[in-house]
Amino acid sequence: MRKRKLLSVLLLTAALVGAIALGCVDTNDSASTERTPGKKTNTMKIRIKLDNKTLTATLADNATSADFVSLLPLTLTLKNYASTEKIGDLPKQLSTEGAPAGCDPDVGDIAYYAPWGNLAIFYKDSSNGYARGLIKLGKIDEDVGALNTTDDLKTTIELIK
């Protein structure tokens, strides 16, 4: 019985380590509600102005998100991609320092796709799952229904101060 418990613990630990390595568990998620008392966090909020709606989002505390913020304010056209996300070209490649190799995006995730150098905002669950080169920048704070259109969306993204 004791060997079974030890094996279970080892398997759970290996699964968690694997999930972190694959970027499935975001260890730098600034949107976490748990905070260490006295520890300063760099929570950044952005405003995403669409044609007919404004959304807010919380960015992760990582080098790629910080590099993204350095581009703001930013106006770009978001185009529909794979009926799951809106994508837009960024004016420069972002830092990928310390970033996981990729991630499995969720609805509402804002991400940077390093191979193409573009921004991606997911409004539906991706059937593709894990994507190598996809780095999570943050998450939209509310319903993402305004993105669920095949139309291109002229968008302005700005830092909320």
Contact map, one row per residue, 1 for C-alpha under 8 A:
11111000000000000000000000000000000000000000000000000000000000000000000000000000000000000000000000000000000000000000000000000000000000000000000000000000000000000
11111100000000000000000000000000000000000000000000000000000000000000000000000000000000000000000000000000000000000000000000000000000000000000000000000000000000000
11111110000000000000000000000000000000000000000000000000000000000000000000000000000000000000000000000000000000000000000000000000000000000000000000000000000000000
11111111000000000000000000000000000000000000000000000000000000000000000000000000000000000000000000000000000000000000000000000000000000000000000000000000000000000
11111111100000000000000000000000000000000000000000000000000000000000000000000000000000000000000000000000000000000000000000000000000000000000000000000000000000000
01111111110000000000000000000000000000000000000000000000000000000000000000000000000000000000000000000000000000000000000000000000000000000000000000000000000000000
00111111111000000000000000000000000000000000000000000000000000000000000000000000000000000000000000000000000000000000000000000000000000000000000000000000000000000
00011111111100000000000000000000000000000000000000000000000000000000000000000000000000000000000000000000000000000000000000000000000000000000000000000000000000000
00001111111110000000000000000000000000000000000000000000000000000000000000000000000000000000000000000000000000000000000000000000000000000000000000000000000000000
00000111111111000000000000000000000000000000000000000000000000000000000000000000000000000000000000000000000000000000000000000000000000000000000000000000000000000
00000011111111100000000000000000000000000000000000000000000000000000000000000000000000000000000000000000000000000000000000000000000000000000000000000000000000000
00000001111111110000000000000000000000000000000000000000000000000000000000000000000000000000000000000000000000000000000000000000000000000000000000000000000000000
00000000111111111000000000000000000000000000000000000000000000000000000000000000000000000000000000000000000000000000000000000000000000000000000000000000000000000
00000000011111111100000000000000000000000000000000000000000000000000000000000000000000000000000000000000000000000000000000000000000000000000000000000000000000000
00000000001111111110000000000000000000000000000000000000000000000000000000000000000000000000000000000000000000000000000000000000000000000000000000000000000000000
00000000000111111111000000000000000000000000000000000000000000000000000000000000000000000000000000000000000000000000000000000000000000000000000000000000000000000
00000000000011111111100000000000000000000000000000000000000000000000000000000000000000000000000000000000000000000000000000000000000000000000000000000000000000000
00000000000001111111110000000000000000000000000000000000000000000000000000000000000000000000000000000000000000000000000000000000000000000000000000000000000000000
00000000000000111111111110000000000000000000000000000000000000000000000000000000000000000000000000000000000000000000000000000000000000000000000000000000000000000
00000000000000011111111111100000000000000000000000000000000000000000000000000000000000000000000000000000000000000000000000000000000000000000000000000000000000000
00000000000000001111111100000000000000000000000000000000000000000000000000000000000000000000000000011000000000000000000000000000000000000000000000000000000000000
00000000000000000111111110000000000000000000000000000000000000000000000000000000000000000000000000011110000000000000000000000000000000000000000000000000000000000
00000000000000000011111111000000000000000000000000000000000000000000000000000000000000000000000000011111000000000000000000000000000000000000000000000000000000000
00000000000000000011111111000000000000000000000000000000000000000000000000000000000000000000000000000011000000000000000000000000000000000000000000000000000000000
00000000000000000011011111100000000000000000000000000000000000000000000000000000000000000000000000000000000000000000000000000000000000000000000000000000000000000
00000000000000000001001111111000000000000000000000000000000000000000000000000000000000000000000000000000000000000000000000000000000000000000000000000000000000000
00000000000000000001000011111000000000000000000000000000000000000000000000000000000000000000000000000000000000000000000000000000000000000000000000000000000000000
00000000000000000000000001111100000000000000000000000000000111000000000000000000000000000000000000000000000000000000000000000000000000000000000000000000000000000
00000000000000000000000001111111000000000000000000000000000110000000000000000000000000000000000000000000000000000000000000000000000000000100000000000000000000000
00000000000000000000000000011111000000001110000000000000011110000000000000000000000000000000000000000000000000000000000000000000000000000000000000000000000000000
00000000000000000000000000001111100000000010000000000000011100000000000000000000000000000000000000000000000000000000000000000000000000000100000000000000000000000
00000000000000000000000000001111111000000000000000000000000000000000000000000000000000000000000000000000000000000000000000000000000000000000000000000000000000000
00000000000000000000000000000011111000000000000000000000000000000000000000000000000000000000000000000000000000000000000000000000000000000000000000000000000000000
00000000000000000000000000000001111100000000000000000000000000000000000000000000000000000000000000000000000000000000000000000000000000000000000000000000000000000
00000000000000000000000000000001111110100000000000000000000000000000000000000000000000000000000000000000000000000000000000000000000000000000000000000000000000000
00000000000000000000000000000000011111100000000000000000000000000000000000000000000000000000000000000000000000000000000000000000000000000000000000000000000000000
00000000000000000000000000000000001111100000000000000000000000000000000000000000000000000000000000000000000000000000000000000000000000000000000000000000000000000
00000000000000000000000000000000000111110000000000000000000000000000000000000000000000000000000000000000000000000000000000000000000000000000000000000000000000000
00000000000000000000000000000000001111111000000000000000000000000000000000000000000000000000000000000000000000000000000000000000000000000000000000000000000000000
00000000000000000000000000000000000001111100000000000000000000000000000000000000000000000000000000000000000000000000000000000000000000000000000000000000000000000
00000000000000000000000000000100000000111110000000000000000010000000000000000000000000000000000000000000000000000000000000000000000000000000000000000000000000000
00000000000000000000000000000100000000011111000000000000000010000000000000000000000000000000000000000000000000000000000000000000000000000000000000000000000000000
00000000000000000000000000000110000000001111100000000000011110000000000000000000000000000000000000000000000000000000000000000000000000000000000000000000000000000
00000000000000000000000000000000000000000111110000000000011110000000000000000000000000000000000000000000000000000000000000000000000000000000000000000000000000110
00000000000000000000000000000000000000000011111000000001111000000000000000000000000000000000000000000000000000000000000000000000000000000000000000000000000000111
00000000000000000000000000000000000000000001111100000001111000000000000000000000000000000000000000000000000000000000000000000000000000000000000000000000000011110
00000000000000000000000000000000000000000000111110000111100000000000000000000000000000000000000000000000000000000000000000000000000000000000000000000000000011110
00000000000000000000000000000000000000000000011111000111100000000000000000000000000000000000000000000000000000000000000000000000000000000000000000000000001111000
00000000000000000000000000000000000000000000001111111110000000000000000000000000000000000000000000000000000000000000000000000000000000000000000000000000001110000
00000000000000000000000000000000000000000000000111111110000000000000000000000000000000000000000000000000000000000000000000000000000000000000000000000000111100000
00000000000000000000000000000000000000000000000011111000000000000000000000000000000000000000000000000000000000000000000000000000000000000000000000000000111000000
00000000000000000000000000000000000000000000000011111100000000000000000000000000000000000000000000000000000000000000000000000000000000000000000001000000000000000
00000000000000000000000000000000000000000000000011111110000000000000000000000000000000000000000000000000000000000000000000000000000000000000000001000000000000000
00000000000000000000000000000000000000000000001111011111000000000000000000000000000000000000000000000000000000000000000000000000000000000000000000000000000000000
00000000000000000000000000000000000000000000001111001111100000000000000000000000000000000000000000000000000000000000000000000000000000000001110100000000000000000
00000000000000000000000000000000000000000000111100000111110000000000000000000000000000000000000000000000000000000000000000000000000000000001110000000000000000000
00000000000000000000000000000000000000000000111100000011111000000000000000000000000000000000000000000000000000000000000000000000000000000111110000000000000000000
00000000000000000000000000000110000000000011110000000001111100000000000000000000000000000000000000000000000000000000000000000000000000000111100000000000000000000
00000000000000000000000000000110000000000011110000000000111110001000000000000000000000000000000000000000000000000000000000000000000000001110000000000000000000000
00000000000000000000000000011110000000000011000000000000011111001000000000000000000000000000000000000000000000000000000000000000000000011100000000000000000000000
00000000000000000000000000011100000000001111000000000000001111101100000000000000000000000000000000000000000000000000000000000000000000000000000000000000000000000
00000000000000000000000000010000000000000000000000000000000111111100000000000000000000000000000001100000000000000000000000000000000000001000000000000000000000000
00000000000000000000000000000000000000000000000000000000000011111110000000000000000000000000001111100000000000000000000000000000000000000000000000000000000000000
00000000000000000000000000000000000000000000000000000000000001111111000000000000000000000000011110100000000000010000000000000000000000101000000000000000000000000
00000000000000000000000000000000000000000000000000000000001111111111100000000000000000000000000000000000000000000000000000000000000000001100000000000000000000000
00000000000000000000000000000000000000000000000000000000000011111111110000000000000000000000000000000000000000000000000000000000000000000000000000000000000000000
00000000000000000000000000000000000000000000000000000000000000111111111000000000000000000000011000000000000000000000000000000000000000000000000000000000000000000
00000000000000000000000000000000000000000000000000000000000000011111111100000000000000000000010000000000000000000000000000000000000000000000000000000000000000000
00000000000000000000000000000000000000000000000000000000000000001111111100000000000000000000000000000000000000000000000000000000000000000000000000000000000000100
00000000000000000000000000000000000000000000000000000000000000000111111100000000000000000000000000000000000000000000000000000000000000000000000000000000000000000
00000000000000000000000000000000000000000000000000000000000000000011111111000000000000000000000000000000000000000000000000000000000000000000000000000000000000000
00000000000000000000000000000000000000000000000000000000000000000001111111000000000000000000000000000000000000000000000000000000000000000000000000000000000011100
00000000000000000000000000000000000000000000000000000000000000000000001111100000000000000000000000000000000000000000000000000000000000000000000000000000000111100
00000000000000000000000000000000000000000000000000000000000000000000001111110000000000000000000000000000000000000000000000000000000000000000000000000000000111000
00000000000000000000000000000000000000000000000000000000000000000000000011111000000000000000000000000000000000000000000000000000000000000000000000000000011110000
00000000000000000000000000000000000000000000000000000000000000000000000001111100000000011100000000000000000000000000000000000000000000000000000000000000011100000
00000000000000000000000000000000000000000000000000000000000000000000000000111110000000011000000000000000000000000000000000000000000000000000000000000001111000000
00000000000000000000000000000000000000000000000000000000000000000000000000011111000001110000000000000000000000000000000000000000000000000000000000000001111000000
00000000000000000000000000000000000000000000000000000000000000000000000000001111100001110000000000000000000000000000000000000000000000000000000000000111100000000
00000000000000000000000000000000000000000000000000000000000000000000000000000111111111100000000000000000000000000000000000000000000000000000000000001111000000000
00000000000000000000000000000000000000000000000000000000000000000000000000000011111111100000000000000000000000000000000000000000000000000000000000000000000000000
00000000000000000000000000000000000000000000000000000000000000000000000000000001111110000000000000000000000000000000000000000000000000000000000000000000000000000
00000000000000000000000000000000000000000000000000000000000000000000000000000001111110000000000000000000000000000000000000010000000000000000000000000100000000000
00000000000000000000000000000000000000000000000000000000000000000000000000000001111111000000000000000000000000000000000001111100000000000000000000000000000000000
00000000000000000000000000000000000000000000000000000000000000000000000000000001111111100000000000000000000000000000000111110000000000000000000000000000000000000
00000000000000000000000000000000000000000000000000000000000000000000000000000111100111110000000000000000000000000000000111100000000000000000000000100000000000000
00000000000000000000000000000000000000000000000000000000000000000000000000000111100011111000000000000000000000000000011110000000000000000000000000000000000000000
00000000000000000000000000000000000000000000000000000000000000000000000000011110000001111100000000000000000000000000011100000000000000000000000000000000000000000
00000000000000000000000000000000000000000000000000000000000000000000000000011000000000111110000000000000000000000000111000000000000000000000000000000000000000000
00000000000000000000000000000000000000000000000000000000000000000000000000010000000000011111100000000000000000000000111000000000000000000000000000000000000000000
00000000000000000000000000000000000000000000000000000000000000000000000000000000000000001111100000000000000000000000000000000000000000000000000000000000000000000
00000000000000000000000000000000000000000000000000000000000000000000000000000000000000000111110000000000000000000000100000000000000000000000000000000000000000000
00000000000000000000000000000000000000000000000000000000000000000000000000000000000000000111111000000000000000000100100000000000000000000000000000000000000000000
00000000000000000000000000000000000000000000000000000000000000010011000000000000000000000001111100000000000000010100100000000000000000000000000000000000000000000
00000000000000000000000000000000000000000000000000000000000000110010000000000000000000000000111110000000000000000000000000000000000000000000000000000000000000000
00000000000000000000000000000000000000000000000000000000000000110000000000000000000000000000011111100000000000000100000000000000000000100000000000000000000000000
00000000000000000000000000000000000000000000000000000000000000110000000000000000000000000000001111100000000000000000000000000000000000000000000000000000000000000
00000000000000000000000000000000000000000000000000000000000001100000000000000000000000000000000111110000000000000000000000000000000000000000000000000000000000000
00000000000000000000000000000000000000000000000000000000000001110000000000000000000000000000000111111100000000000000000000000000000000100000000000000000000000000
00000000000000000000111000000000000000000000000000000000000000000000000000000000000000000000000001111110000000000000000000000000000000100000000000000000000000000
00000000000000000000111000000000000000000000000000000000000000000000000000000000000000000000000000111110000000000000000000000000000111100000000000000000000000000
00000000000000000000011000000000000000000000000000000000000000000000000000000000000000000000000000111111000000000000000000000000011111100000000000000000000000000
00000000000000000000011100000000000000000000000000000000000000000000000000000000000000000000000000011111100000000000000000000000011111110000000000000000000000000
00000000000000000000001100000000000000000000000000000000000000000000000000000000000000000000000000000111110000000000000000000000111000000000000000000000000000000
00000000000000000000000000000000000000000000000000000000000000000000000000000000000000000000000000000011111010000000000001001100110000010000000000000000000000000
00000000000000000000000000000000000000000000000000000000000000000000000000000000000000000000000000000001111110000000000001011100000000000000000000000000000000000
00000000000000000000000000000000000000000000000000000000000000000000000000000000000000000000000000000000111110000000000001111000000000000000000100000000000000000
00000000000000000000000000000000000000000000000000000000000000000000000000000000000000000000000000000000011111000000000011110000000000000011101100000000000000000
00000000000000000000000000000000000000000000000000000000000000000000000000000000000000000000000000000000111111100000000011100000000000011111000000000000000000000
00000000000000000000000000000000000000000000000000000000000000000000000000000000000000000000000000000000000111110000001111000000000000011111000000000000000000000
00000000000000000000000000000000000000000000000000000000000000000000000000000000000000000000000000000000000011111000001110000000000001111100000000000000000000000
00000000000000000000000000000000000000000000000000000000000000010000000000000000000000000000010000000000000001111100111100000000000001111000000000000000000000000
00000000000000000000000000000000000000000000000000000000000000000000000000000000000000000000000000000000000000111111111100000000000011100000000000000000000000000
00000000000000000000000000000000000000000000000000000000000000000000000000000000000000000000110100000000000000011111110000000000000011100000000000000000000000000
00000000000000000000000000000000000000000000000000000000000000000000000000000000000000000000000000000000000000001111100000000000000010000000000000000000000000000
00000000000000000000000000000000000000000000000000000000000000000000000000000000000000000000000000000000000000001111110000000000000000000000000000000000000000000
00000000000000000000000000000000000000000000000000000000000000000000000000000000000000001101110000000000000000011111111000000000000000000000000000000000000000000
00000000000000000000000000000000000000000000000000000000000000000000000000000000000000111100000000000000000000011101111100000000000000000000000000000000000000000
00000000000000000000000000000000000000000000000000000000000000000000000000000000000000111100000000000000000001111000111110000000000000000000000000000000000000000
00000000000000000000000000000000000000000000000000000000000000000000000000000000000011110000000000000000000001111000011111000000000000000000000000000000000000000
00000000000000000000000000000000000000000000000000000000000000000000000000000000000011100000000000000000000111100000001111100000000000000000000000000000000000000
00000000000000000000000000000000000000000000000000000000000000000000000000000000000111000000000000000000111111000000000111111100000000000000000000000000000000000
00000000000000000000000000000000000000000000000000000000000000000000000000000000000111000000000000000000001110000000000011111000000000000000000110110000000000000
00000000000000000000000000000000000000000000000000000000000000000000000000000000001110000000000000000000011100000000000001111100000000000000000000010000000000000
00000000000000000000000000000000000000000000000000000000000000000000000000000000000100000000000000000000111000000000000001111110000000000000000000000000000000000
00000000000000000000000000000000000000000000000000000000000000000000000000000000000100000000000000000000110000000000000001011111100000000000000000000000000000000
00000000000000000000000000000000000000000000000000000000000000000000000000000000000000000000000000000000000000000000000000001111100000000000000000000000000000000
00000000000000000000000000000000000000000000000000000000000000000000000000000000000000000000000000000000000000000000000000000111111000000000000000000000000000000
00000000000000000000000000000000000000000000000000000000000000000000000000000000000000000000000000000001100000000000000000000111111000000000000000000000000000000
00000000000000000000000000000000000000000000000000000000000000000000000000000000000000000000000000000111100000000000000000000001111100000000000000000000000000000
00000000000000000000000000000000000000000000000000000000000000000000000000000000000000000000000000000111000000000000000000000001111111000000000000000000000000000
00000000000000000000000000000000000000000000000000000000000000000000000000000000000000000000000000001110000000000000000000000000011111000000000000000000000000000
00000000000000000000000000000000000000000000000000000000000000000000000000000000000000000000000000001110000000001110000000000000001111100000000000000000000000000
00000000000000000000000000000000000000000000000000000000000000000000000000000000000000000000000000001110000000111100000000000000001111110000000000000000000000000
00000000000000000000000000000000000000000000000000000000000000010000000000000000000000000000000100111110000000111100000000000000000011111000000000000000000000000
00000000000000000000000000000000000000000000000000000000000100000000000000000000000000000000000000000010100011110000000000000000000001111100000000000000000000000
00000000000000000000000000000000000000000000000000000000001101011000000000000000000000000000000000000000000011110000000000000000000000111110000000000000000000000
00000000000000000000000000001010000000000000000000000000111100001000000000000000000000000000000000000000000011100000000000000000000000011111000000000000000000000
00000000000000000000000000000000000000000000000000000000111000000000000000000000000000000000000000000000000111000000000000000000000000001111100000000000000000000
00000000000000000000000000000000000000000000000000000011110000000000000000000000000000000000000000000000000111000000000000000000000000000111111100000000000000000
00000000000000000000000000000000000000000000000000000011110000000000000000000000000000000000000000000000000100000000000000000000000000000011111000000000000000000
00000000000000000000000000000000000000000000000000000011100000000000000000000000000000000000000000000000000000000000000000000000000000000001111100000000000000000
00000000000000000000000000000000000000000000000000000000000000000000000000000000000000000000000000000000000100000000000000000000000000000001111111000000000000000
00000000000000000000000000000000000000000000000000000010000000000000000000000000000000000000000000000000001100000000000000100000000000000001011111110000000000000
00000000000000000000000000000000000000000000000000000000000000000000000000000000000000000000000000000000000000000000000000100000000000000000001111110000000000000
00000000000000000000000000000000000000000000000000011000000000000000000000000000000000000000000000000000000000000000000000000000000000000000001111111000000000000
00000000000000000000000000000000000000000000000000000000000000000000000000000000000001000000000000000000000000000000000000100000000000000000000111111000000000000
00000000000000000000000000000000000000000000000000000000000000000000000000000000000000000000000000000000000000000000000000110000000000000000000111111100000000000
00000000000000000000000000000000000000000000000000000000000000000000000000000001000000000000000000000000000000000000000000000000000000000000000001111111000000000
00000000000000000000000000000000000000000000000000000000000000000000000000000011001000000000000000000000000000000000000000000000000000000000000000011111000000000
00000000000000000000000000000000000000000000000000000000000000000000000000000011000000000000000000000000000000000000000000000000000000000000000000001111100000000
00000000000000000000000000000000000000000000000000000000000000000000000000001111000000000000000000000000000000000000000000000000000000000000000000001111110000000
00000000000000000000000000000000000000000000000001100000000000000000000000001110000000000000000000000000000000000000000000000000000000000000000000000011111000000
00000000000000000000000000000000000000000000000001100000000000000000000000111100000000000000000000000000000000000000000000000000000000000000000000000001111100000
00000000000000000000000000000000000000000000000111100000000000000000000000111100000000000000000000000000000000000000000000000000000000000000000000000000111110000
00000000000000000000000000000000000000000000000111000000000000000000000011110000000000000000000000000000000000000000000000000000000000000000000000000000011111000
00000000000000000000000000000000000000000000011110000000000000000000000111100000000000000000000000000000000000000000000000000000000000000000000000000000001111100
00000000000000000000000000000000000000000000011100000000000000000000000111000000000000000000000000000000000000000000000000000000000000000000000000000000000111110
00000000000000000000000000000000000000000001111000000000000000000000100110000000000000000000000000000000000000000000000000000000000000000000000000000000000011111
00000000000000000000000000000000000000000001111000000000000000000000000000000000000000000000000000000000000000000000000000000000000000000000000000000000000001111
00000000000000000000000000000000000000000000100000000000000000000000000000000000000000000000000000000000000000000000000000000000000000000000000000000000000000111
